[in-house]
Amino acid sequence: MAGLSGKPRRSPKGKYQRRRNPSLKSRLTDAVEDGFEAGLDLALRKTDLPLKIFPEQCPYGFEAAIADDFLCDVSQDWQ
């Protein structure tokens, strides 16, 4: 179904693609884990921070991470 711009209407990010490609849904967890590991690797290489300060696994699920109002809790980052 097209919107006024001629582009398909989409509700929150990703739902349109998952509806069109249901096989993608099973890969979301893997994608979040892979992205977290890549981000962790980058953070370790770019900073002198010790590994122990980072969470062992991603604290966010896919839906939370792509939500328009997503904001990481950084309240304790500099304490």
Summary of the structure (lengths in Angstrom):
residues: 79
radius of gyration: 16.6
end to end distance: 49.0
largest distance: 50.1
contacts: 127
relative contact order: 0.12
helix: 49%
strand: 3%
